[in-house]
Amino acid sequence: MNKQESRLRRAKRTRMKIRQLEAMRLCVYKTPRHMYAQVTTADGSKTLACASTLDKELRTKLKVTGNVEAAKEVGKLLAQRAREAGIETVAFDRSGFAYHGRIKALGDAAREGGLKF
């Protein structure tokens, strides 16, 4: 089993648990260059709020899009958009990534922005 298969196996386990809880899901995905985050329904059928380093608001503000500072900005923007959509409580789906570095920075910034998970 390679690294990607292991990550996807961990992600699947987390997503099944979140589906059981029937909670809104804050999904995070990262590449070496960008960060993507979205709030979806529990089953993942509908996206309610989203933010990424590709957004025009963040592109002008950030020099580098693949670092911890960029992840913090994505977390703040996502929290703001989720609150505007009336969402306060979510379950954090880290897509099998370890909770450190950019993933942790995004999660902490979303908490500071008003999301509870």
Secondary structure, DSSP 8 states (H G I E B T S, - for coil): --HHHHHHHHHHHHHHHHHHHT--EEEEEE-SS-EEEEEE-TTSS-EEEEEETTSHHHHHH-S-SSSHHHHHHHHHHHHHHHHHTT--B-EEE-TT--SSTHHHHHHHHHHHTT-B-
